[in-house]
Amino acid sequence: MSEIQTYDVVVIGGGPAGATAATDLARRGRSVLLLDRPGRIKPCGGAIPPIAITEFEIPEEQLCAKIHSARMVAPSERHVDMPINGGYVGMVDRGPFDEWLRERAAAAGATRRDGSYKHISQDSDGTSIVHFQPEPERKPADAQSGAKTDTKPALEQVRARAIIGADGAMSKVAKDCVPGAKELPHVAAYHEIIRSPSSSQTAGQTAGQSSTDHADFDPTRCDVYYQGKISPDFYGWIFPHGETTSVGVGTEQKGFSLKQATADLRKAAGLADCETLRCEGAPIPLHPLKKWDNDRDLVLAGDAAGVVAPASGEGIYYALTGGRLAADAVEQFLITGDAKALASARKRFMKAHGRVFWILGIMQRFWYKTDKRRERFVSLCDDPDIQHLTWEAYMHKRLVRAKPAAHLRIFLKDTAHLLGMTKPWK
């Protein structure tokens, strides 16, 4: 076993959570192996709030667009626009953005390897051994035909004083090592990255051009469709990314055709004729796991820990945060040798964000249940108090407490909608 290389930390998964954890630990002088399966891009709207840009030092060039408003579309096709007064939401393309995060980890001193996690065993001294399948090197087999031959390399293994599992929703690391991870419910998500209508196309369209009418497309606005025909229990989205746009749907309902719903959404939005560049699908966890560590040397982060906001499906900021908290917990574990330090990642996350997740979970379970409730929900979004407090909470990732009168008005309005005492639309 002395021939096996030992790392302070092996991070399994190179998305926002894993790459952030690897960067933070490498900057602290820890030897870090960042193991990631290449070619994997999560279906994601790509929205990140300004607080993420500040806290995680994301440079301006990583943003492919800035969003200045959101449009909520009800089952009746009526819509409510929610402008972001004096602010914006940054948009990233997960392909280049995640790679930039991994490159930043490598620049900080982490060792990058492309490969797939297989399992974890223990050395005779109790140190964990991570077994993984390296990615094969593709070499030309025939110079004339251009054919390539894949040579599958042998399994490799490394020793790890600590491990961070950040391998996404339905995490194999979590299922292997953390009690309760196998029962984590999830939403199935699917999106298509399409070429955005150009400004010239948008300006040149006139009324009456149905299948190619892009006049309603706004590259600075996110559209969210709360319609049972698009999603029976979640929503559909149109999120501009500059030259491209993410159009997608999520649902927990098995058997529901996400591809057909996405096609219907594109048609309804006048985007059916736009070029499709790539298609991606993946599960999105519905709530955080009750336990993130194995009481010994491993802690989870990001989607593997279930940290995606209910109702909104927002995950990038929470993944970045979860990765940082996991790195902090592992650092304390390496210093003290006390495995109880690993539990601090979840404790700190839930203290900061647990209440918001609880509120959003209630909102999703109630308002997304029927089209009648969706209609009332979109109507609520027309209220200036709700718009202000919603954007304040999203942009700064905290509940706004400074305006008790506004909270009281929202409570009364929300109660009226719950009891059906108001008309769905003003």
PEKAKA-V892326 format. One record per residue. RES is the residue in one small letter. D_FIRST is the distance of its C-alpha to the first C-alpha in whole Angstrom. Layout:
{{RES:D_FIRST} {RES:D_FIRST}}
//
This chain:
{{m:0} {s:4} {e:5} {i:6} {q:9} {t:10} {y:14} {d:16} {v:17} {v:17} {v:21} {i:21} {g:25} {g:27} {g:30} {p:32} {a:30} {g:27} {a:28} {t:30} {a:27} {a:25} {t:28} {d:28} {l:25} {a:25} {r:28} {r:27} {g:24} {r:21} {s:18} {v:19} {l:18} {l:21} {l:20} {d:24} {r:25} {p:28} {g:32} {r:32} {i:35} {k:36} {p:40} {c:41} {g:45} {g:43} {a:45} {i:44} {p:46} {p:47} {i:45} {a:42} {i:43} {t:43} {e:40} {f:38} {e:40} {i:40} {p:43} {e:46} {e:45} {q:42} {l:45} {c:47} {a:50} {k:51} {i:53} {h:56} {s:57} {a:56} {r:58} {m:58} {v:60} {a:61} {p:62} {s:66} {e:64} {r:66} {h:63} {v:63} {d:62} {m:60} {p:60} {i:57} {n:60} {g:59} {g:55} {y:53} {v:50} {g:47} {m:46} {v:43} {d:42} {r:38} {g:37} {p:38} {f:37} {d:34} {e:33} {w:34} {l:32} {r:29} {e:30} {r:31} {a:28} {a:26} {a:29} {a:28} {g:25} {a:23} {t:21} {r:22} {r:21} {d:23} {g:21} {s:21} {y:19} {k:19} {h:17} {i:15} {s:12} {q:11} {d:8} {s:9} {d:10} {g:12} {t:11} {s:11} {i:10} {v:13} {h:13} {f:16} {q:19} {p:19} {e:23} {p:24} {e:26} {r:30} {k:32} {p:35} {a:36} {d:39} {a:41} {q:44} {s:44} {g:41} {a:39} {k:35} {t:32} {d:29} {t:26} {k:24} {p:20} {a:17} {l:15} {e:13} {q:10} {v:10} {r:9} {a:12} {r:14} {a:17} {i:18} {i:22} {g:23} {a:26} {d:26} {g:30} {a:32} {m:31} {s:28} {k:25} {v:23} {a:25} {k:26} {d:23} {c:22} {v:26} {p:28} {g:32} {a:30} {k:31} {e:35} {l:36} {p:39} {h:39} {v:42} {a:42} {a:42} {y:44} {h:45} {e:47} {i:46} {i:50} {r:52} {s:54} {p:58} {s:59} {s:61} {s:64} {q:63} {t:63} {a:67} {g:68} {q:68} {t:71} {a:72} {g:72} {q:69} {s:67} {s:64} {t:64} {d:65} {h:62} {a:65} {d:63} {f:60} {d:59} {p:56} {t:56} {r:56} {c:54} {d:55} {v:54} {y:56} {y:56} {q:58} {g:57} {k:57} {i:55} {s:52} {p:53} {d:51} {f:50} {y:51} {g:51} {w:51} {i:52} {f:50} {p:51} {h:48} {g:51} {e:51} {t:49} {t:50} {s:48} {v:50} {g:48} {v:48} {g:46} {t:47} {e:45} {q:48} {k:46} {g:48} {f:50} {s:50} {l:48} {k:49} {q:53} {a:53} {t:51} {a:54} {d:57} {l:56} {r:56} {k:59} {a:61} {a:59} {g:61} {l:58} {a:58} {d:58} {c:56} {e:53} {t:50} {l:47} {r:44} {c:43} {e:40} {g:40} {a:37} {p:37} {i:38} {p:37} {l:40} {h:39} {p:36} {l:34} {k:35} {k:31} {w:29} {d:26} {n:23} {d:24} {r:20} {d:19} {l:21} {v:24} {l:26} {a:29} {g:32} {d:33} {a:30} {a:31} {g:35} {v:36} {v:39} {a:42} {p:45} {a:48} {s:47} {g:44} {e:43} {g:39} {i:38} {y:39} {y:37} {a:34} {l:34} {t:35} {g:32} {g:30} {r:31} {l:31} {a:28} {a:27} {d:29} {a:27} {v:24} {e:25} {q:26} {f:23} {l:21} {i:24} {t:25} {g:22} {d:24} {a:24} {k:27} {a:28} {l:26} {a:29} {s:31} {a:31} {r:33} {k:35} {r:36} {f:37} {m:39} {k:41} {a:42} {h:42} {g:42} {r:46} {v:47} {f:44} {w:46} {i:50} {l:48} {g:47} {i:51} {m:52} {q:50} {r:51} {f:55} {w:56} {y:54} {k:55} {t:59} {d:61} {k:63} {r:61} {r:59} {e:63} {r:63} {f:60} {v:61} {s:64} {l:62} {c:61} {d:64} {d:64} {p:64} {d:63} {i:60} {q:59} {h:59} {l:57} {t:55} {w:54} {e:54} {a:51} {y:49} {m:49} {h:48} {k:46} {r:48} {l:51} {v:54} {r:56} {a:59} {k:61} {p:62} {a:65} {a:64} {h:61} {l:64} {r:66} {i:63} {f:62} {l:66} {k:66} {d:63} {t:64} {a:67} {h:65} {l:63} {l:67} {g:68} {m:71} {t:71} {k:71} {p:68} {w:69} {k:72}}
//
